[in-house]
Amino acid sequence: MENEDWILMQRVAQADEAAVRTLYDRFGSLVFRNACQVLGTVAEAEDATQDVFVRVWRTADRFDPSRAKLVTWVLLLSRRMFIDRLRRRMVRPGSVTLDESVHDTGVAPRQDSEVREGSAAIRRRMNELPELQRDVIERVYLHGFTLREVAEQRNMPVGTIKSALSRGLTRLREKFGIEQTG
């Protein structure tokens, strides 16, 4: 399989349309489901999935089957891109953060109060989560740590950290009434 994956990625790197379709058929729904889970909206997940496959196509020649399976490589690349999207979202003017105080937002007073209310709602719902879920979400999405880094910091298996992240995100979506797809 490693050799087949390497050949496929070499064809993708050469812009072979059939190879790109094969790659998308194998991993498109998986990347999309992960995007929905991380980003929360179908529209943003669709955009992110497209961006991931453009990046995979542009970097296909860097795939090394001796270092990782193709599925692992695609998912790591997509995860990095999703985190980058979340970070960009957090630094946009008027974005909602978990920071208790919103000073000098540069937005109109009405918008400023909406930002404060949204921030307070997120804090309340985050505080309702079990400690492990809350901590993992904060470390991954607010501080940018990888799941492996969080596992090392907490001296826990990576699988436990992944499960806590997934359960925490699911609970937050439920609390905010966000419909999950996939």
Secondary structure, DSSP 4 states (H G I P E B T S, - for coil): -HHHHHHHHHHHHTT-HHHHHHHHHHHHHHHHHHHHHHH--HHHHHHHHHHHHHHHHHTGGG--TTTS-HHHHHHHHHHHHHHHHHHHHHHSTT---S-S------S-HHHHHHHHHHHHHHHHHHHTS-HHHHHHHIIIIIS---HHHHHHHHT--HHHHHHHHHHHHHHHHHHHTPPP--
